Amino acid sequence: MSLLAPEQQRFRFTALGCEFTVYGRPQPGGSKRAFTRKNKESGKVGVVVVDMNEKRLKPWKNEIEMVASSLIGTRPMYEGPLMLVVDFYMPRPKAHFGVHGVKHRAPRYPAVRPDTTKLLRPLEDALSGILWRDDAQIVEQIVRKRYGDPPRAEVRVAVMVT
């Protein structure tokens, strides 16, 4: 469920794309764990692969899908090459704060885990089939990680002029 009422969700269409904000703490994806499991009925052994962050990742992806679906409505998905710009805003650790606010020695950027690539994967996957057919359509991307409150992902999608 969204942290803000629909009228407080920020999204809009531009001449060549759209931009919107997904509120909540961005969650990484991509770290997998594999194990074998025997099917009780058939007796066959198969490999099961699960995301190690599935518990937190699933609600984050659901929020992305919900916001994007409400944005796109009945409009068709974007076709052709796309540019994606995403700013992930992460909460500052409590150790960064002193009695007068953010300490002057606190780092300006969150150069800690998770990395931007792992933050981007679930967002791209969640938007596939909603804003675009396949994330292979993304031919150019800019991804940034910042500190900010509230935690969120600000997304801009632009259709590349061919």
C-alpha positions in Angstrom: 0.0 0.0 0.0 1.2 3.5 -0.9 2.6 5.7 1.9 0.8 8.7 0.4 -2.7 9.4 -0.8 -3.0 9.3 -4.7 -3.2 13.0 -4.9 0.2 13.3 -3.2 1.8 10.8 -5.5 4.0 12.7 -8.0 3.6 11.6 -11.6 3.1 13.3 -15.0 3.4 12.7 -18.6 5.9 14.8 -20.7 6.1 15.3 -24.4 8.3 12.1 -24.9 7.8 10.1 -21.7 6.7 10.2 -18.1 8.1 10.8 -14.6 6.9 9.5 -11.3 7.9 8.8 -7.7 7.6 5.6 -5.8 7.7 6.1 -2.1 9.2 3.6 0.3 12.7 2.3 1.0 14.3 1.0 -2.3 15.1 -2.7 -2.1 17.9 -4.5 -3.9 17.4 -7.5 -6.1 19.6 -9.9 -7.9 21.3 -11.9 -5.2 20.0 -15.4 -5.7 20.2 -18.7 -3.8 19.7 -22.0 -5.5 18.9 -25.4 -3.9 17.5 -28.7 -5.1 14.1 -30.0 -4.2 12.5 -33.4 -4.8 8.9 -33.4 -6.1 6.9 -35.7 -3.7 4.5 -36.8 -6.4 6.9 -37.5 -9.4 10.1 -38.1 -7.4 12.0 -35.9 -9.8 14.6 -33.6 -8.5 14.5 -29.9 -9.6 16.5 -26.8 -8.9 14.7 -23.9 -7.1 16.2 -20.4 -7.3 15.0 -17.7 -4.9 15.9 -14.1 -4.3 17.7 -13.7 -1.0 15.8 -10.4 -0.3 12.3 -11.7 -1.3 10.6 -10.8 1.9 11.3 -7.0 1.5 11.6 -7.1 -2.3 8.1 -8.3 -3.1 6.3 -5.4 -1.4 8.7 -2.9 -3.1 8.1 -4.3 -6.5 4.3 -4.4 -5.9 4.4 -0.7 -5.0 6.4 0.1 -8.2 3.8 -1.8 -10.2 0.9 -0.1 -8.5 2.2 3.4 -9.1 3.2 2.7 -12.7 -0.2 1.0 -13.5 -2.1 3.9 -12.1 0.1 6.3 -14.1 -0.2 4.5 -17.5 -3.9 3.7 -17.2 -5.2 2.7 -20.6 -2.3 4.2 -22.5 -0.2 1.8 -24.7 3.2 0.7 -23.5 6.2 2.6 -24.8 7.7 1.2 -28.0 11.3 1.4 -29.3 14.4 2.5 -27.5 14.1 4.2 -24.1 16.1 6.3 -21.8 15.7 5.7 -18.0 16.8 8.1 -15.3 16.4 6.9 -11.7 17.3 8.7 -8.4 17.2 6.4 -5.4 16.8 8.2 -2.1 18.0 6.2 0.9 17.5 7.1 4.6 20.5 8.4 6.5 21.8 6.3 9.3 21.2 7.7 12.8 24.9 8.0 13.3 25.0 10.8 10.7 23.0 13.0 13.0 24.1 15.1 16.0 22.2 17.5 18.2 22.2 20.2 15.5 21.1 18.0 12.6 23.4 16.2 10.1 27.0 16.1 11.2 29.4 18.1 9.0 31.6 15.0 8.7 28.7 12.8 7.6 29.2 11.5 4.0 27.3 13.4 1.3 26.5 10.2 -0.7 25.5 6.7 0.4 28.6 4.9 -1.0 27.6 1.7 0.8 25.5 -1.3 -0.1 23.2 -1.9 -1.9 24.8 -0.9 -5.1 22.8 1.0 -7.8 22.8 -2.0 -10.2 21.0 -4.2 -7.6 18.5 -1.3 -6.8 17.8 -0.9 -10.5 17.0 -4.5 -11.4 13.7 -4.9 -9.5 12.5 -1.5 -10.8 13.2 -2.5 -14.4 11.6 -5.9 -13.9 8.5 -4.4 -12.2 8.0 -1.9 -15.1 8.2 -4.6 -17.8 4.8 -5.3 -19.2 3.5 -2.0 -17.7 5.5 0.9 -19.2 7.5 -1.1 -21.7 7.4 -4.6 -23.2 10.9 -5.6 -22.1 13.7 -3.9 -20.2 15.9 -4.6 -23.2 14.3 -1.5 -24.7 16.4 0.6 -22.3 19.4 1.8 -24.3 20.5 4.6 -22.1 20.3 4.9 -18.3 21.4 7.2 -15.5 21.1 5.8 -12.0 22.0 7.8 -8.9 21.9 7.0 -5.2 21.4 9.9 -2.7 20.4 10.4 0.9 16.9 11.8 1.3 13.7 11.8 3.4 11.3 10.2 2.6 13.1 7.2 1.0 11.9 6.9 -2.6 12.7 6.3 -6.2 12.2 9.2 -8.7 11.8 7.7 -12.2 12.0 9.4 -15.6 11.4 7.5 -18.8 11.9 9.1 -22.2 11.4 7.7 -25.7 14.6 8.1 -27.7 14.1 9.8 -31.0 15.2 7.5 -33.8 
